[in-house]
Amino acid sequence: MKKALLLSILLMVFSSCDLNHDEEHIIGVISGEFAKDMKQKGFLLSSSGGGVGKNFEIMVGFNYFGKVHIAKARRIGVESALEMLKKYNTNKKFREKTSYYPLKVKDISILLGFKDEDGRFVNSDYVANMGISEGKVYFAIDDPKGKRLKIIYRETFEEALRIVEAEKSKK
């Protein structure tokens, strides 16, 4: 039942885009599979969507209950983006039935919110939100002086990937 509901929501979001029925269905199914994979890692789907305008884009957002610093947020974000790209690009139907293959990092947006046990963004000692969009990565904290998130660091996806790979090679 939950899987059917998730698929229905994803299909409704994508049905408002300039995609044909086959593309909507395939993208919705793959996004649902990706959300299920992320849930197994403790991430809860908070938003999803996409569109075809100036550029094609698939967007997913997740919440995670825990505290992380930039290095861990970067690793989680990079690994999630690579997993999402792999899930799409290795799907035979996506390759055959859409004009968006191969999906590239510039075609996806992943937003990760890090929350405390009360469902609020973690305090400013930790990353509250990290995002990957249009090939850029950003990290934000819950600004204690304001009522919004404050971006504290930006880098390209390629830079983030190099840092993550360098950290893995040290282990």
C-alpha positions as CSV (number, residue, x, y, z in Angstrom):
1,M,0.0,0.0,0.0
2,K,2.8,2.5,1.0
3,K,4.7,1.6,-2.2
4,A,1.6,2.3,-4.4
5,L,0.9,5.6,-2.6
6,L,4.5,6.7,-3.1
7,L,4.4,5.8,-6.8
8,S,1.1,7.6,-7.2
9,I,2.5,10.8,-5.6
10,L,5.6,10.6,-7.8
11,L,3.6,10.1,-10.9
12,M,1.3,13.0,-10.1
13,V,4.4,15.3,-9.7
14,F,5.9,14.2,-12.9
15,S,2.6,14.3,-14.8
16,S,2.6,18.1,-14.6
17,C,5.9,18.1,-16.5
18,D,6.4,18.0,-20.3
19,L,7.0,14.3,-20.3
20,N,5.1,11.6,-22.2
21,H,3.2,9.0,-20.3
22,D,6.0,6.3,-20.6
23,E,8.7,8.8,-19.4
24,E,6.5,9.8,-16.4
25,H,5.9,6.2,-15.4
26,I,9.5,5.1,-15.8
27,I,10.9,8.2,-13.9
28,G,8.3,7.7,-11.1
29,V,9.1,4.0,-10.7
30,I,12.8,4.6,-10.5
31,S,12.4,7.5,-8.1
32,G,10.3,5.3,-5.9
33,E,13.0,2.6,-5.9
34,F,15.6,5.2,-5.0
35,A,13.5,6.5,-2.2
36,K,13.1,3.0,-0.9
37,D,16.8,2.5,-1.0
38,M,17.4,5.7,0.9
39,K,14.8,4.7,3.5
40,Q,16.8,1.6,4.3
41,K,19.7,3.9,5.2
42,G,17.5,6.0,7.5
43,F,16.5,8.8,5.1
44,L,12.8,9.7,4.9
45,L,11.4,11.1,1.6
46,S,10.3,14.7,2.2
47,S,9.8,15.9,-1.4
48,S,10.1,14.9,-5.0
49,G,9.5,16.4,-8.3
50,G,11.1,17.4,-11.5
51,G,10.4,19.2,-14.7
52,V,11.3,20.0,-18.3
53,G,11.7,23.6,-18.9
54,K,15.0,25.2,-19.9
55,N,16.6,22.0,-18.5
56,F,15.4,18.5,-17.5
57,E,15.7,17.9,-13.7
58,I,14.7,15.3,-11.2
59,M,14.5,16.5,-7.6
60,V,14.3,14.5,-4.4
61,G,14.5,15.6,-0.8
62,F,15.1,13.5,2.3
63,N,15.2,14.1,6.1
64,Y,17.6,12.3,8.4
65,F,17.4,12.3,12.1
66,G,21.0,12.8,13.3
67,K,23.9,15.2,13.5
68,V,26.6,15.4,10.9
69,H,29.5,17.7,10.0
70,I,30.5,18.8,6.5
71,A,32.7,15.8,5.7
72,K,30.0,13.3,6.5
73,A,27.2,15.3,4.8
74,R,29.5,15.6,1.7
75,R,30.1,11.8,1.6
76,I,26.4,11.1,2.1
77,G,25.4,13.6,-0.6
78,V,28.0,12.5,-3.2
79,E,27.2,8.8,-2.6
80,S,23.5,9.4,-2.9
81,A,23.9,11.4,-6.1
82,L,26.0,8.6,-7.6
83,E,23.6,6.0,-6.5
84,M,20.7,7.9,-8.0
85,L,22.5,8.4,-11.3
86,K,23.4,4.7,-11.4
87,K,19.8,3.7,-10.7
88,Y,18.5,5.7,-13.7
89,N,21.3,5.1,-16.1
90,T,21.4,1.3,-15.6
91,N,17.6,1.0,-16.1
92,K,16.9,-0.5,-19.5
93,K,13.5,1.2,-19.9
94,F,15.0,4.6,-18.9
95,R,17.7,4.2,-21.6
96,E,15.3,3.0,-24.2
97,K,12.1,5.1,-23.6
98,T,13.4,8.5,-22.6
99,S,15.4,11.2,-24.3
100,Y,17.2,12.0,-21.1
101,Y,19.8,9.2,-21.1
102,P,22.5,9.4,-19.8
103,L,21.4,11.3,-16.8
104,K,24.2,13.6,-15.5
105,V,24.7,15.2,-12.1
106,K,23.4,18.5,-13.6
107,D,20.1,16.8,-14.2
108,I,19.4,16.0,-10.5
109,S,18.8,17.8,-7.3
110,I,19.2,16.1,-3.9
111,L,18.3,17.9,-0.7
112,L,19.2,16.4,2.6
113,G,17.8,17.9,5.8
114,F,19.4,16.8,9.1
115,K,16.9,17.0,12.0
116,D,16.9,16.5,15.7
117,E,14.6,14.2,17.6
118,D,11.9,16.9,17.7
119,G,11.9,17.3,13.9
120,R,13.7,20.6,13.9
121,F,17.0,21.3,12.0
122,V,20.0,20.4,14.1
123,N,21.8,23.2,15.9
124,S,24.3,25.4,14.2
125,D,27.3,23.3,15.3
126,Y,26.2,20.8,12.6
127,V,25.1,20.8,9.0
128,A,21.3,21.3,8.9
129,N,20.9,21.0,5.2
130,M,23.0,20.0,2.2
131,G,22.0,20.1,-1.4
132,I,23.3,19.2,-4.8
133,S,21.8,21.1,-7.6
134,E,23.0,21.9,-11.1
135,G,26.3,20.4,-10.4
136,K,26.9,22.5,-7.3
137,V,27.0,21.4,-3.6
138,Y,26.1,23.6,-0.7
139,F,26.0,23.2,3.0
140,A,23.8,25.2,5.4
141,I,23.3,25.6,9.1
142,D,20.3,26.6,11.0
143,D,21.2,30.3,11.6
144,P,20.8,31.0,15.4
145,K,20.4,34.7,14.7
146,G,17.8,34.3,12.1
147,K,14.9,32.1,11.3
148,R,16.3,30.5,8.2
149,L,19.1,28.4,6.9
150,K,22.5,30.0,6.2
151,I,24.8,28.7,3.5
152,I,28.2,28.3,5.0
153,Y,30.1,26.5,2.2
154,R,29.8,25.8,-1.5
155,E,31.8,23.7,-3.9
156,T,31.3,22.0,-7.3
157,F,30.2,18.4,-7.4
158,E,33.5,17.5,-9.0
159,E,35.4,19.0,-6.0
160,A,33.1,17.2,-3.6
161,L,33.7,13.9,-5.4
162,R,37.5,14.4,-5.4
163,I,37.4,15.0,-1.6
164,V,35.2,12.0,-0.9
165,E,37.4,9.8,-3.1
166,A,40.6,11.1,-1.4
167,E,39.1,10.4,2.0
168,K,38.2,6.8,0.9
169,S,41.7,6.2,-0.4
170,K,43.2,7.1,3.1
171,K,41.3,4.3,4.7
